[in-house]
Structures are given as C-alpha cells and as structure tokens.
C-alpha cells in the first residue's frame, strides 16, 4: 500500500476496531493519520486512524 499510495479499499478501521483487533497488546499511540501530498515519500490519508501497539 505504501508503494501504490493507496489502501485499495477495505483497510480503514475505527479506533474501537483497532483496539478489538489488537486486544492483549499495549497501546502506544492511536491518532488520526496525517494527510500528505502525493509527491512526498510518506503515505497518509485524511480521516483514517494510525496506531502503534506493543506486544505484551
């Protein structure tokens, strides 16, 4: 998805769904994804969540 700069549908999750999927992991951060311009090396879309979890 980073190379194509597209989620190709179906990969967006709510904060509640992320917590459910990663139940048992420690939440390090959940935040809204930062939108970036197409010519940047990073990937980001407005309105989506991004999260970092640590294995317990």
C-alpha positions in Angstrom: 0.0 0.0 0.0 2.9 2.4 0.6 4.4 1.8 -2.9 1.0 2.2 -4.6 0.0 5.1 -2.2 -3.5 3.5 -2.0 -5.4 1.4 0.6 -7.1 -0.3 -2.4 -10.3 -0.4 -0.3 -11.2 -2.1 3.0 -8.2 -1.3 5.2 -9.6 1.6 7.2 -10.6 0.8 10.8 -12.1 2.8 13.7 -10.2 3.3 16.9 -12.6 0.8 18.6 -12.0 -1.8 15.9 -8.2 -1.4 16.2 -8.4 -1.9 20.0 -10.6 -5.0 19.4 -8.2 -6.5 16.8 -5.1 -5.8 19.0 -6.7 -6.9 22.2 -3.9 -8.1 24.5 -1.3 -5.6 23.1 -0.3 -2.4 24.8 -1.5 0.7 23.1 1.4 3.1 22.4 -0.4 5.5 20.2 -3.7 5.9 18.3 -4.2 9.0 16.3 -5.7 10.4 13.1 -3.4 9.8 10.1 -1.8 13.0 8.7 -2.7 13.7 5.1 0.4 14.1 2.9 0.8 15.3 -0.7 1.3 12.8 -3.4 4.9 13.8 -4.1 6.0 13.1 -0.5 7.7 9.9 0.5 5.2 9.3 3.3 1.7 7.9 3.0 -1.3 9.4 4.7 -5.0 10.0 4.1 -7.3 12.3 5.9 -9.9 10.7 8.2 -8.1 7.5 8.8 -6.5 6.2 12.0 -2.9 5.1 12.5 -1.8 3.1 15.5 1.2 1.7 17.3 0.9 -1.3 19.6 3.4 -3.2 21.6 3.3 -6.9 22.1 2.6 -7.6 25.8 
